[in-house]
Amino acid sequence: MSQESAAMASEDNPDANSAMTYTEMMNEGKQRRKDGKMSANGDITQRIEELERRVDHLQKIIQRQIRLGRMIQQDLD
């Protein structure tokens, strides 16, 4: 494979293995760390939303139980 065809192949396929400079390697490492943080933040956001849904559900159950307790108390009086 000639140098021109190798260069064209790497331009067509950016995922192809190629030698990276020291700076490129350092930047790639930072990007991965940022992606990891973004993923962790996304996971935390999803967990918070799920917990908020559960809290809302529990609040509704408690309110229902309070209403039922009042209804039973009125029936006993």
N, C-alpha and C positions, 0 to 999 in steps of 0.2 A: 504494500500500500504506500503510495507516495505521500509526501508531506501535505500536498494540497488536498488530496482525498481524505486524509486523516483529519485535517482541519475542518473540512466540510462536514465530515461525519460527526465531529464533536459539536459543531454549530447546530446541526440538525437534531442532535440528541444531547441536550444539556446535562442529562443524567449520566452520560458516559464518563468512565473513570478518566481523570486527567490529573496531572501534577498540580498541586496548589502551592502558592507562596506561603510563607510563614504568616503574613497578615491575613490571608484568606483563611488559613486554618484557625487562627485566633477568632476571626469574625464568625466563622461557622460554629465554633464552640459557644459563642455568646448567643447566637441565634437559637441554638438548641436549648440553652438554659432559659431564654425568654419563652420559647414554646412550652417548655416544661412548667414554667410559672403560670403561663396563660391557661394551660390545661388544669393545673391545680386550682386556679381561681375559678375556672368554669365548674370544676367539681364542687368547690365550696359553695358557689352560687346555687347549684342544683340542690345541694344538701340543705341549704338555708330555705329554699323555696319549698322543699318537701316537708321540712320541719314546720314551716309556717302553715302549710295545709293541714298538718296533723294537729297543730294547736287550734286552728279554726274548728276542725272537726270535734275536738275534745270540748271546746267551749260550747258548741251546739248541744252536745250530749249532756253537759252539766246543766245548761239552761232547761233542757227537756226534763231532766230528773227533778230539778227544782219545781217546775210547773206541775209535774206529776205528784210530787210531795204535797204541794199546796192543794191540789184537787182532792187528794186522799184525806188531808186534814179537814177540808171543808165538808167532805162527806161524813166524817166522824163527828163533826160538831153538830 
